[in-house]
Amino acid sequence: MTPPNQRLILKSMEVVVEARSIEKKYGNKAVVDKIDLRIPQGQCFGLLGPNGAGKTSLLKMIYGVSQMTSGELFVLGLNVRTHLKIIKSRIGVVPQEDGLDQDFTVMDNLLVYARYAGLKRKSAHLKALDLLRMMQLEDYEARSVEILSGGMKRRLAIARALLNQPELLILDEPTTGLDPQARQWIWHSLDQLKRAGRSLVLTTHYMEEAETLCDRLVIMDKGKILCEGHPRDLIQEHVGREVLEFEVAPEDLNYYLKKVKDQYRYQVINSRVNLFISETQDGREAARIINSPNLRLRRAALNDVFLKLSGHELRDQ
């Protein structure tokens, strides 16, 4: 049990978020189900999971727009129940919906937000100019948000979240719907922020994004944490070094599985079999045993872990 004198403020600032058995219920349904979590300072921490896993509900409790049903939650060493106003002044949030005002200019969107954040106009204007340059939006300072592309709007939303120089930046699916070039640009920007010492919490449906940016991550489903660790460690633990893929007709599935089930871990996804090759196994030997014309041997990836742990069925939004 946590001593009473530690319930309001945590002494250690090496952890930017600490959740102790937190729960969020809607009616009788727990969308976040008694989760324990510690997010280290100065890292990019990922929350992954299928639709309905509880990621956004967890984020909303962290940045204070949704209250916990039970448990204890500390952000930047402060209890969210008692120090929420201070917490909000020290974090930045990029939600799924940008919330930009289409009738305002790019600069006015930043200055209006700065006023809500309690920043003085002169210093806010200078900071906004710096952020527009950083996000390569300085040429659009006086233009309407309405004319910006999707990637530009996401960059502006990130700039807005950085106005108060937050110690913790929370990003809920920051690159969803963007083209590959815009996505790569935002990845680079977030990596630069992390290198500058910012702490990031990120949700994403792009496994490559998580594998590229995250120092640690969790995979969630149905309100619970299924695993936690560095992306490469999770790949090694749950999948291995390589994946041997092959397609089979339904009537031939048992024939092929009998060849491998005593030697290899595997997953069947519709008509495709993924055979997981560990560090001590030889993918070429597995291919020889399968002896099928449609084999593909590839490097194991985070997406394999995601599908293995959370299943592969489609979920409604």
C-alpha positions, 0 to 999 in steps of 0.5 A, spaced: 500 500 500 502 506 498 504 511 504 499 517 505 505 522 504 506 519 497 499 519 494 499 526 492 506 527 489 511 522 487 518 524 489 522 520 483 521 524 476 525 519 472 518 516 471 513 521 467 507 517 468 505 512 473 499 508 473 497 503 479 491 499 478 487 504 474 480 502 471 475 506 467 468 503 466 462 505 462 457 502 466 459 495 467 464 495 462 471 496 463 475 499 457 481 500 461 482 494 466 486 495 472 492 497 469 499 498 472 504 502 468 510 506 468 513 510 463 520 512 463 522 520 462 526 522 456 523 516 452 518 515 446 513 510 449 508 506 445 501 504 446 499 499 441 492 495 440 486 494 436 480 498 435 477 498 442 483 496 446 483 502 451 489 506 448 485 512 447 481 511 454 488 511 457 491 517 454 485 521 456 485 519 463 493 521 463 491 528 460 485 529 464 479 529 460 477 523 463 476 521 470 478 514 473 473 509 476 478 507 480 486 506 482 491 512 482 495 515 476 501 520 477 503 524 471 510 528 472 510 526 479 503 529 481 497 526 482 491 527 477 486 527 482 489 533 486 494 537 481 490 536 474 491 544 473 498 544 474 499 537 470 495 540 464 500 546 464 506 542 463 504 537 458 502 538 450 497 534 447 496 532 440 489 528 439 486 524 434 482 530 431 486 536 430 481 541 433 484 547 429 479 553 427 478 553 420 476 560 420 483 562 423 490 563 420 495 559 422 498 564 426 492 565 430 491 558 431 497 558 435 496 565 439 489 563 441 491 556 444 497 560 447 492 565 451 488 559 453 495 556 456 496 563 460 502 565 455 504 572 454 502 575 447 509 577 445 513 571 448 507 567 445 508 570 438 516 569 438 515 562 440 510 560 435 514 563 429 520 558 432 515 553 432 513 554 425 520 554 422 521 548 426 515 545 422 517 548 416 510 552 416 513 559 416 511 561 409 503 559 411 503 564 417 498 568 415 494 563 411 488 560 413 488 553 416 483 551 411 488 551 405 493 546 409 494 539 407 493 533 412 500 533 413 501 540 414 495 540 419 498 535 423 505 539 423 501 545 426 497 541 431 504 538 434 507 545 434 501 548 438 502 542 443 509 545 444 507 552 445 508 551 452 514 547 452 511 541 455 515 536 459 511 530 456 508 530 449 502 526 448 500 524 441 494 520 439 495 517 432 499 523 429 500 520 422 493 517 421 491 518 414 497 521 411 501 520 405 508 516 406 512 522 405 508 526 410 509 521 415 516 520 414 517 528 416 513 527 422 517 521 424 523 525 423 520 531 427 518 526 433 525 523 433 528 530 434 524 532 440 526 525 443 533 527 442 532 533 445 530 530 451 522 530 451 518 525 453 513 522 448 507 517 449 504 515 442 498 511 440 499 508 433 496 503 428 502 503 424 507 498 426 513 500 422 512 507 426 512 504 433 518 500 431 522 506 428 520 511 434 519 507 440 524 505 446 518 501 449 511 500 448 505 496 450 500 492 446 493 492 449 487 489 448 480 489 451 483 494 456 489 489 459 496 490 457 498 483 454 506 485 453 511 490 454 518 492 452 523 494 447 520 493 440 526 488 438 526 484 445 518 483 444 519 481 437 525 476 439 521 473 445 514 472 441 516 471 434 523 470 433 528 472 428 524 470 421 518 468 419 516 463 413 510 465 410 506 460 405 499 460 403 495 453 403 488 451 401 483 449 407 483 442 405 491 442 405 492 445 412 492 439 416 497 436 412 502 442 412 501 443 420 503 436 421 510 437 418 511 443 423 507 443 429 512 439 433 518 443 431 516 451 430 511 456 433 506 458 428 499 462 426 494 461 421 491 467 418 485 465 413 489 461 408 496 463 410 501 460 415 506 464 419 512 459 421 516 463 427 523 461 426 527 462 432 535 464 433 536 457 434 533 454 428 534 455 420 529 458 416 532 454 410 531 448 413 524 450 415 522 451 407 525 444 405 520 441 410 514 445 408 516 444 400 511 448 398 512 453 391 509 459 394 514 460 400 517 467 403 522 467 408 522 474 411 525 478 417 520 478 423 517 485 425 513 488 430 506 487 426 507 479 427 507 480 435 501 484 434 497 479 430 500 473 434 498 477 441 491 481 439 489 476 434 487 478 427 480 479 426 477 486 424 475 490 429 469 496 428 472 503 429 
